[in-house]
Amino acid sequence: MAAFSLTVNGKKHEVNVDPETPVLWVLRDHLDLVGTKYGCGIAQCGACTIHLDGRAMRSCVLPVSSVGEQKITTIEGLSKNGDHPIQKAWLEHDVPQCGYCQAGQIMNAAAFLEENPDPTDEQIEEAMNGNICRCGTYLRIKAAIKTAAQINS
Amino acid sequence: MTLVKNTIDRRSFLKVSALAGGGMMLSFSWLAGCKPTAEELLTLPKEWFELNSYIKIGENGVVTLMSPNPEFGSNVKTSMPMILADELDVDWKNVIVQQADFFPERFNRQFTGGSQGIRQGWKPLRTAGATARQMLKNAAAQTWNVPANEITTEAGVLFHKTSGKQAGYGAMASIAAKLEVPKDVPVKEIKDFKVIGNSKKNVEGANIVTGKPLFTMDYKQEGMLIAMIVHPPAFGLKVKSVNDAAARAMPGIKDVFVIQTLADDYERNGFDTTTFTELVVVAGTSTWEVLNAKKSVQVEWEKITDKNVVVAGWGGKQTVTIPAGLESTLTHNAMMAELSKKPASVLRRDGNPEAAFKKAAKVLERTYSAPFLAHNCMEPVNCFAHVTSDKAEIRGPIQAPEFIMQTLSARLGMPREKISIKLERMGGGFGQRAYGHHLVEAAVISQKLNAPVKMMYTREDDMTYGIYRPTYTATYRAALDENNNLVAFHVKGGGVPEHAVHANRFPAGAVDNYLAEGWQINSNITIGAFRAPRSNFIAGAEQSFLDELAELAGKDPIDFRLELLQRAKDKPVGENNDYDADRYAGVLKLVREKSNWGTQAGNRGVAAYFCHNTYVAEVVDLEMKNNQPIVQKVVAAVDCGIVINPDAAVNMGEGGIVDGIGNALFGELTFVDGVPEKNNFHQYRMIRQKEAPKAIEVHFVKNEHEPTGLGEPLFPPVFAAVANALYKAKGKRYYQQPFLKEDISLG
């Protein structure tokens, strides 16, 4: 056990956990931020995607001890009122079916659009290829990302 | 005007009224503290008046509609209340949707599966909506002293034209709630629908995109422990001994113990499917600690012996042997090849197939096969339970709560009235969650620990302790005469542990000489429903075969099918043909038109299938890039009768198509000595963004048939449409799923 100070969604939190604990479980079990999902535990499905200093990261394999001063953003903190362009576009395209993977999809898409505000279809496919959607909402995800790019521009 | 018989009796109505207080909680249950959604920002009424199980109206006119069925992504939580709203005649903007708990005395068939939610909910939901509207009219008639039949409604307002009187539903709700429930109530004419047929967004959309705790996996309460299981690593093994010393000594661990979920002599229900009735449980205070301790539990396993269990399924009570043995895919395949050559149980015979085959000008025979598949719902299996001495509270991802209730009651030693099941949103279902073994596991664990518990599987547990889609094979034979007419058709199918043959489906009824046979191999690998059970294999096989047969006959594959359907319509062969030839032909004609079939070049494949009461035809266009098939476009034509929520229906169709392409190309679970050879997504290939089709069009046949479902029917035919398009691209036929194993690179 060790104490860690984390900045999550702009707020400081102190946790006392095993240093190896993945950020995913710190968020879910210790900080009650359950929007970030467990899907595979081995960074293969993307359901646990968060932002670390704005970059998309798989929180299921990210030990809490490696975070340091870096700022964590989760789906709960992506926007104040659920109105991030990606979230708006997701609603416009009515993307989700079961919804379980969508927080990870959204977090990955939001970080990607920061890097590449005007992506091609191929770039979107490449960037989103790590996020599995068992329901098969991929076409709507792609369309929503394109819409969000337009909202941004 | 159409009248429907009211099935809501006075007794259940009174029972409902007595419970009205609980209804006032609406969305403030355990979501309390979350930011309110748009629906919650509606001005909430001071008082609710319950008109029946499904409908509550506030004094200010705000309406709460109960969504009876569990939601696993097919959007019933939006589409079922839409039916209520239309018959009640309220503005969708003033509606709050609330998920019903499992409560069979109040709600009709709380089962999400078989694509039956909308089909079987249609009449009860319309009746509930129409009954409430009639009661509001009756209340206004009484208040205004005018005949009820002179009162009209529009968007939550009651009107009496001649007197000029009008009132909102809210103003009449308290009176209406006390009135007799009318016996016969008018339902709307189809042309008068205002909500049905107009796309409404997913009512949970805002909660999903902001990461609200919607799933059982997200649930927690004070004092809740986390429990995980250690199950046998192979089918055919069981616990011999457990050394839990190391695990017990680890931080945060409360207990390690073995549970037995079902007694050996327990008479099982049809959906009690579970192989591992004995599990090692590790319980502790946090997920990470339990995950670590789970790895330190040392278990010695031993082989099972043949075990007889009594199962009371839909086919009646029977004794089933769970055979001993450590099974392997190679052995399964060899046994299946052997049995494919032998005669099997005759499921249907028309005419004289053998004589027709002897006289035939051309005979085509092909064998198809497909592997076991894992469900791989994105939310791994999990369940919350809090069992105390006098009650059990369960929250879980469960498609079919009714099917597990009896077993829960028997296992906990508690009458079912003491057991409550909350129907949480499911992170996928696909048939996996029709089986409630995880509810029993969680409840037994909670009872043992005497604490609230969330039991969760790791992804590895979920994939290797599954209730899989069976492995199947089918051999097709067809005979053409000298004019290339189909004169005989023979399908013989088998699998581990069941075959996939639907003897009365097309092309039965369209061929004079027809034979369907089935055989099966018993197994200890648990199998069960998987999106469009059996159809998910047989459609791919049959529709690939018909494509090859059409080619042998020198006919266009759509024309060939239409000729057969015309035959089935004009002069059907045999009885019990399980399809409407006109509607079947209708989707083929629509897909032909929408895909520009016959005029557009490319690697195109077509397939059509009828299952779960819905007709679907699909055309797939694909291109090869670096020896990898890339699906460019899929055009689907669907006849599901009236479409409730069009955009959501398209979404469901897209999902079925994407899922079908993924499973056709990649889906596979193989076994060696009882051990599943894949345990997570690094090994089990799922379709991803890059492999999804570039475009999908879903077109609906416009008619006024009662609505049928969409969760399953678009899935099966795409397997064959992909195979038939691959043939155009590669010049060879694909008989074994997954297709990418045969000779296309994995990229």
Interface residues (C-beta under 8 A of the other chain):
Chain A: M1 V17 D18 E20 T21 P22 W25 R28 D29 H30 D32 L33 V34 G35 T36 K37 Y38 G39 C40 G41 I42 Q44 C45 A47 T74 I75 E76 L78 N81 G82 Q87 W90 L91 D94 P96 Q97 C98 G99 Y100 C101 Q102 A103 I106 D121 I124 E125 E126 M128 N129 G130 N131 I132 C133 R134 C135 G136 T137 Y138 L139 R140 I141 K142
Chain B: K35 F72 G73 S74 N75 S199 K201 N202 E204 G205 A206 I208 V209 T210 G211 K212 P213 L214 F215 M217 D218 K220 I226 P251 S286 T287 W288 E289 N292 N376 C377 M378 E379 P380 R425 M426 G427 G428 G429 F430 T458 R459 D647 A648 N651 M652 E654 G655 G656 I657 V658 D659 G662 N680 F681 H682 M686 I687 R688 Q689 K690 A692 P693 K694 A695 I696
